[in-house]
């Protein structure tokens, strides 16, 4: 019984960490993975480095994007941070 009382602050800290740090991080990671898998041609995206571009073509692991003046770049899907709402302006 004394052991359980002694461990209760540690267990309480773990529960608090789970609900305020670990669980939200897992939800964000899952949402990002879903967004990266749902990319399609014509989406306006932002990369991890802050590059704004238009998706030109998709591969299993990579995304080809077009930036100003028709420059075409290749990125890993994991480098895509978010999809920008709105119509393409490039």
C-alpha positions as CSV (number, residue, x, y, z in Angstrom):
1,X,0.0,0.0,0.0
2,X,2.8,2.4,0.9
3,X,4.5,1.6,-2.4
4,X,1.3,2.6,-4.4
5,X,1.1,5.9,-2.5
6,X,4.8,6.5,-3.2
7,X,4.3,5.9,-6.9
8,X,1.1,7.9,-7.3
9,X,2.9,11.3,-8.0
10,X,4.9,9.6,-10.8
11,X,1.8,8.0,-12.2
12,X,0.0,11.3,-12.1
13,X,2.9,13.0,-13.9
14,X,2.8,10.4,-16.6
15,X,-1.0,10.8,-17.1
16,X,-0.6,14.6,-17.3
17,X,2.3,14.2,-19.8
18,X,0.2,11.8,-21.9
19,X,-2.8,14.1,-22.2
20,X,-1.0,17.4,-22.7
21,X,2.1,16.4,-24.7
22,X,2.2,13.0,-26.1
23,X,-1.4,12.6,-27.3
24,X,-1.7,15.9,-29.1
25,X,1.7,15.3,-30.8
26,X,0.4,11.9,-32.1
27,X,-2.7,13.6,-33.4
28,X,-0.7,16.2,-35.3
29,X,1.6,13.6,-36.7
30,X,-1.3,11.5,-37.9
31,X,-3.0,14.6,-39.5
32,X,0.3,15.5,-41.3
33,X,0.7,12.0,-42.6
34,X,-2.9,12.0,-43.9
35,X,-2.3,15.4,-45.6
36,X,0.9,14.2,-47.2
37,X,-0.8,11.1,-48.6
38,X,-3.8,13.1,-49.9
39,X,-1.7,15.5,-52.0
40,X,-2.9,15.9,-55.6
41,X,-1.7,17.8,-58.7
42,X,-2.6,21.5,-58.5
43,X,-2.4,21.8,-54.7
44,X,-0.6,24.9,-53.4
45,X,1.8,23.7,-50.7
46,X,4.4,25.0,-48.3
47,X,7.5,23.0,-47.5
48,X,9.4,22.6,-44.3
49,X,11.8,25.2,-45.5
50,X,9.0,27.7,-46.2
51,X,9.0,27.4,-50.0
52,X,5.5,28.1,-51.5
53,X,4.9,26.0,-54.7
54,X,2.3,24.3,-56.8
55,X,2.2,20.5,-57.0
56,X,3.0,19.4,-60.6
57,X,3.4,15.6,-60.3
58,X,3.4,12.9,-57.6
59,X,5.4,9.8,-57.1
60,X,5.2,7.2,-54.2
61,X,7.8,9.0,-52.1
62,X,8.4,12.3,-53.9
63,X,6.5,15.3,-55.0
64,X,7.5,17.5,-58.0
65,X,6.6,21.1,-57.6
66,X,6.7,24.2,-59.8
67,X,7.8,27.6,-58.5
68,X,8.2,31.0,-60.2
69,X,9.2,31.0,-63.9
70,X,8.3,27.3,-64.3
71,X,11.2,26.0,-62.3
72,X,10.5,22.4,-61.3
73,X,11.8,21.0,-58.0
74,X,11.6,17.5,-56.4
75,X,10.9,17.1,-52.7
76,X,10.2,14.2,-50.4
77,X,6.6,13.9,-49.3
78,X,7.8,14.3,-45.7
79,X,9.0,17.8,-46.6
80,X,5.5,19.1,-47.3
81,X,4.2,21.0,-44.2
82,X,0.8,22.1,-45.3
83,X,-1.6,22.6,-48.2
84,X,-2.5,26.3,-48.7
85,X,-6.2,27.1,-49.4
86,X,-7.1,29.1,-52.4
87,X,-6.7,28.9,-56.1
88,X,-3.4,28.5,-57.8
89,X,-1.6,31.8,-58.6
90,X,1.7,30.5,-60.1
